[in-house]
Amino acid sequence: MDVLWLGHADCHDVTRAGAKAAHLSRLASCFHIPPGFCISAESYCRWAELIDCGRPTLTTASIPLALSNAVTSAYQDLGQRCGVAEPSVAVRSSAIDEDGSTHSFAGQHETYLNIVGAHAVAEAVVRCWSSVRTARTLAYRQRQGLSTANICIAVLVQQLVPADASAVVFSANPVTGSDEEVMINASWGLGESLVGGTVTPDSYTVRKSDLTIGCRAIAEKRRMTVLAQEGTHEVPVPHRRQKGPSLDDGQVVELARLGMALEAAMGCPVDIECAYRGRDLYLLQCRPITTLSAF
């Protein structure tokens, strides 16, 4: 099994690490990104070949011994980097052809949050592998004119940030098409309620020329995603916080600056996911915006 670490040159390769992990790996030296490692696309391809060959006793839920050993070693190394014996991690699919200029694959592949322990991480990796062939994912690929054969996917395992608030930042306004302002959506807790659409987020626009906050709409945020004993779950937002802003003005400007810096680094308008733990800002995902071509 091939293990690639975020920030290392071998993890910059989209054909090995997938677009999601490769983007983060290239940015890791300059931006605050949680540490993590990637199970390479070659590892998935070897597993898929065994499944397709109908190897006796092997099912789509089987954990290859090589994967188990590789995850155990890498997970222990990650624990040392995090200062925790068994860190809580996010396990995310990172397909070779996702997060490009025309195809985002947002929500198509599986993500598992608050996974603890090497065996549980290996199980989550196999579930990510298996998600490549779901009817939903294959239908999406067909609609986008992409091949449904010879699909390759890597899996990113990354320290989980127990976010107090989460944000999605667009370095160009996807509603108006304007490249002169940054648009920010934010809510309490982990980002799953936000990206999953189960909460109406706070929304801000920031003018790039002078970082003036233009429009702001503070929503009534009734639900948020938090850590559970295993995984995550949605809970009601405490009543006193439901109508309050999830970000202060300083954080809004900080997110706008980050969006602009990442746009410059990527060479195109970007869609990013971020988390605040206290006053610490973490970059969790960065991909090109795919919806601006309509303007």
N, C-alpha and C positions, 0 to 999 in steps of 0.2 A: 504494500500500500504506500502511495506517495503522499507525504504530508508536507504542505507548503505553508510557511509562516507569513502573516501579514507584515509588510515592510521589507521582505526579502525579494531579491530580483526575480527568483523563479515564480513567485506568487503574482508578479506583474503581468504574467502571460495569460491573456484571456483564454487561449486554447487549452490551458491546463487548469486555471483557477476559476474560469467563468467570469462573466463581466462584473457581477456584483463584488466579488472578492478582489478581482484585479484592480478595479477602480479604487477601492479602499486601500489596497496595498501600495499603490503608487502615491497615495496621499498621506500615508501613515507617518512619514518623516516630518511633515509640516503641519499636521492638524491633530487634534485631540481625539484619537480613535481607540476604542477599547481593544486590548490585545486579543489575538485569536489565530487560529490555524485553519487550513483548508484541506479537505480530502479531495485529491485531484480528480479530474474528469477521467483520466486513464483508469483509476480505480473503479469508477462506476462502469466503464466499458467492459472491464474484465468480469465484473459481477454479472452484467447483463448478458454477456456471451454464455456464461454458465447457465443462467436461467433459460435462455433461448435454446440451449442444447438439451434441455430437459434432464440435467444431471440428477440422478436418483437421490432422493431425500432432500434436495435443495428446493426451497420455496422462496417466494418474494419477501418473506419475513426472515429468512436465514441470515445470520451474521457470520460472514467468513472469518476464520481464525486470524488471517492476516489483518483484517480490519480491526478486530478486537484488540490485537496486540498493538497496532499502530495508534489507535485511539487512546488506549491506556497510557502509553508512553507520552504522547503529545499532551494529554489531559493533565498528567502529572507535571509536565514542564509548564503548562499554562498556570497551574496552581501555584507553582513557585513564582511565576511572574506577577501573579495577583496577590500573593501573600496569604493564600487560603488553600488548605489541603484539597478541598473539593469545591471548586468555584461553581456558582450558578452560571449557566451559559445559555445563549441563544443558538439554535441550530437552524441554518437557513440554506435553501437550495440556491445555487449560483450557476445558472445555465450558460453555456458557451455563447448563445445568440440572444440572451436577454439584455435589457438595459442598454440598448443601442439607440441610435438616433431615430429609429422608426418603430421599434418594438420594445415595450417595457416589461411585459410579462408580470406586471404588478398583480399580486393576488393569485397567480396561476399555480405556483409551486408552494409546497408546504413550508411552514415555519413553526418551530417548536421552542417555547420560551420556558425559562426557569428549569432547565434540565440539569440534574446534579448526579454525579457519579459516572465513571467511565463506561459501565455497561449500558446505562440509560442513554448516554451520548451515542454509543454505537447503534443502539436500537433506533434512535432518532435519525441517524445518518441513513440507515436502510429504509426508513419510512420516507425520507426525502427522495431517495433513489426511486422508490416505488411510485411516488407521486408523478413522476415524469410521464407515466403511461396512463394516467386517468383519462376518462372520456372528456372531461372539461378541458384539460391541458391539450389533448390531441385536437379537439375541436378548435381551440384558440389558434393553434399552429396552422391548421388548415385555413382558417379565416384570414390569417396574415400571410398566406402563401408560402409558409415555411415547411420544410420536410418533416414528415412524421416518422421517418426511418433514420437510423444511425444518429439518434439524439445523444448528446453528451452533456453531462451535468456534474459539476463539482458541488461540494457542500462546505459551507463556512460555519465554523464553531468559534464563538466569540463570547468573551466575558459579558454577562448581562448587566446593564445599568438599571438599578431599581429607581426608575425616574419619578421625580416629583411632578414634573410636567414634561410634555412632549410637543414637538413642533414639526410641521412640514413646511419647507421653505422653497419658494420658486423664485429664481433669480430674474425671471421675466414674468409678467402678469399673464397667467394662462387664460384668464377670463376676457381681458381686453386685447391681449397680444402685445401690450406695451413692453418694450425692453428698457424703459426708463425708470421702472419701479420694481421693487421686490414685494412679493405677496407672501404672507405668513399666516398659517392656520395653527392653532395651539389649543391644548386641553390638558386637564389634570391626568396624572398617572402615566402608565406605559402607553406607547403609541398605537396599540392595537385597536382601541376604541376609535381613535382618530382616523387611522387609515382604513379601518373597516366600516366607517360611516355610521356607527351606532351612537355617535354623539355629535351635536352641532357645535363646532369649535368657535373659539374667538378668532377673529380675522383682522389682519392689519395690512396696510400697504405703506411702503417706505420709499420716498423719492431718493434715487441713487445719487443725484447731484449734491445734495446737502444732508442726507440721512434724516430728513424731516418725516415724521410719522403723519401720513395723510389720513386716509379713512381708517377708522377702528370700529369694530362691532363686537361688543362683549356679549356672548351668548349665555343662555341659561344651560349649564352643563350638568346634566342629571346623572350621567353614568361615567365611570372610569374603570380602566383595567389595572388591577394590582396583582402582586405576587400572592399565590396560594401556597399551601404546604407542598403541593405538587403542581407545577404549571402555573396558570394564571386564571383569574376569573373577574367578571365585571361586578362592581358593587355600586350602590348609590353614592354620589358625591355628597359629603356633609352639607347640610342645608346652608350653612353660613358661607360656603365657598361656591355654591352653584352659580350665583350671579356675579361673582367677583372675577377679575382678570386673572388668567393663568400665568401671564407674564407681566413684569413691570416694564416701563419704557426703556430702561437700560438693557434689559434682555432682548427686547424687540430690535433695538439698534444693533446689538451684538450679533443677532441672527442675520440681520440684513448685511452687515459687514462680512459675515461668514459666507453667505450666499454669493456675494460679489467676488470674494476671494476665490471661491471654488469655480465660479464661472470663468475667471481668468485662468485658473489652473487647468481646467478641462477644455477651454477654448470654445465653449458653447454654453447657452443657458442651461441651468441645471435644476433638478428637483432633488432636494435633500431631506433626510429624516434626521432629527436631532433629539437629544434628551438632556434635561437639566436634572442633576442631582445636587440639591442645594444651589450654590452659585456656579458649580462646575458644569460646563457645556461639553457634550460629547457628540461627535459626528458618527452616525450609525449607517448611513447609506447615501450614495451620491450617484445620480444617473442623469443623462441628458433628458430634457423635456421633449416629449414626443408629440405634443398637441399644438405647437405654435405654427405648424405649416398651414393650418386652416386660415391664418390671418394674412 
